[in-house]
Amino acid sequence: MLSANYAEVVQRARRYGGDGDLCAPALRGEGLTFVDTDMATAHLAGELETSTRARGVSLADRFCIAFAMLRQCPLLTADRPWKELGLPVDLRMLR
């Protein structure tokens, strides 16, 4: 999980009354690891705003998409509208 996406997890946990400090241990318990982003990923995430705006893709989600594009790795998501974006990645739906 990218650090930008982790920030969204903490944000939502706190928004709904949860303890943000418990997020990392819970996610690690599920086998997730955390990856910091770099300038190339940040730049591409910014560039993707134009092509994803109509679908309401968040900045953290654009970081995830950019990371997968640059590293040519599979992109896992439960966001079905992403299938309609025509992304140049191996998009795998979680559900």
C-alpha positions as CSV (number, residue, x, y, z in Angstrom):
1,M,0.0,0.0,0.0
2,L,1.3,3.4,-0.9
3,S,1.9,5.9,1.8
4,A,-0.6,8.3,0.1
5,N,-3.3,5.6,0.2
6,Y,-2.5,4.9,3.8
7,A,-3.2,8.5,4.6
8,E,-6.7,8.0,3.2
9,V,-7.2,5.0,5.5
10,V,-6.2,7.0,8.6
11,Q,-8.4,9.9,7.5
12,R,-11.5,7.7,7.1
13,A,-10.9,5.9,10.3
14,R,-10.7,9.2,12.2
15,R,-13.7,10.6,10.3
16,Y,-15.9,7.7,11.6
17,G,-14.6,7.8,15.1
18,G,-11.8,5.2,14.8
19,D,-8.3,5.3,16.2
20,G,-5.9,6.2,13.4
21,D,-3.0,4.7,15.4
22,L,-4.5,1.2,14.9
23,C,-4.6,1.3,11.1
24,A,-1.0,0.4,10.4
25,P,-0.9,-2.6,12.8
26,A,-4.2,-3.9,11.4
27,L,-3.1,-3.6,7.8
28,R,0.3,-5.2,8.6
29,G,-1.7,-8.0,10.3
30,E,-3.4,-8.6,6.9
31,G,0.0,-9.0,5.2
32,L,0.2,-5.5,3.7
33,T,3.5,-3.6,3.5
34,F,3.9,0.1,3.0
35,V,5.7,1.8,0.1
36,D,6.8,5.5,0.0
37,T,6.3,7.3,-3.2
38,D,8.8,9.2,-5.3
39,M,8.8,12.3,-7.5
40,A,8.2,10.4,-10.7
41,T,5.1,8.8,-9.2
42,A,3.9,12.2,-7.8
43,H,4.4,13.9,-11.1
44,L,2.4,11.2,-13.0
45,A,-0.3,11.3,-10.3
46,G,-0.7,15.0,-11.0
47,E,-0.8,14.5,-14.7
48,L,-3.5,11.8,-14.4
49,E,-6.0,14.3,-12.9
50,T,-7.2,15.4,-16.3
51,S,-8.0,11.9,-17.6
52,T,-9.6,10.7,-14.4
53,R,-11.5,13.8,-13.2
54,A,-14.8,12.7,-14.6
55,R,-14.7,9.5,-12.6
56,G,-13.9,11.3,-9.3
57,V,-10.6,9.5,-8.8
58,S,-8.9,10.8,-5.6
59,L,-5.3,12.1,-5.5
60,A,-4.3,9.0,-3.5
61,D,-5.9,6.8,-6.0
62,R,-4.0,8.5,-8.8
63,F,-0.8,7.8,-6.9
64,C,-1.7,4.1,-6.9
65,I,-2.5,4.2,-10.6
66,A,0.8,6.1,-11.4
67,F,2.8,3.6,-9.2
68,A,1.4,0.6,-11.1
69,M,1.9,2.3,-14.5
70,L,5.6,3.2,-13.8
71,R,6.5,-0.1,-12.4
72,Q,4.3,-2.2,-14.7
73,C,2.8,-4.1,-11.8
74,P,-0.8,-5.3,-11.3
75,L,-3.2,-2.8,-9.9
76,L,-5.7,-4.2,-7.3
77,T,-8.9,-2.3,-6.7
78,A,-12.5,-2.7,-5.7
79,D,-13.4,0.5,-7.6
80,R,-15.4,-0.8,-10.6
81,P,-15.4,2.5,-12.5
82,W,-11.7,2.2,-12.9
83,K,-12.4,-0.5,-15.5
84,E,-13.8,2.3,-17.7
85,L,-10.7,4.5,-17.5
86,G,-8.7,2.5,-20.1
87,L,-5.7,2.4,-17.9
88,P,-2.5,0.9,-19.4
89,V,-2.1,-1.5,-16.4
90,D,-3.1,-5.0,-15.5
91,L,-6.3,-4.0,-13.5
92,R,-7.5,-6.7,-11.1
93,M,-10.8,-6.4,-9.3
94,L,-10.9,-7.4,-5.7
95,R,-14.6,-8.1,-5.7
